[in-house]
Amino acid sequence: MAIIVKEERCPQNHLCPAMRVCPVDAIHQAGYSAPTVDLAVCISCGKCVRACPMGAFQAVASLDPAS
């Protein structure tokens, strides 16, 4: 499982609340832009998915389009 950010769902006008709940600091944000997930650090716990009120964070089975 991987966590992705759907930029079109993020209002990009505030500090991302999901950054506070990530236990491994895998979520980064430049200013108020849409956050990014460092997949090399992310443990796919899903806390960010539950913390985002806009549903911008989504868990997907794989990042490989072939699967």
Buried (B, 14 or more C-beta within 10 A) or exposed (E): EBBBBEEEEBEBEEEBEBBEBBEEEBBBBEEEEBBBBEEEEBEBBEBBBEBBEBEBBBEEEEEEEEE
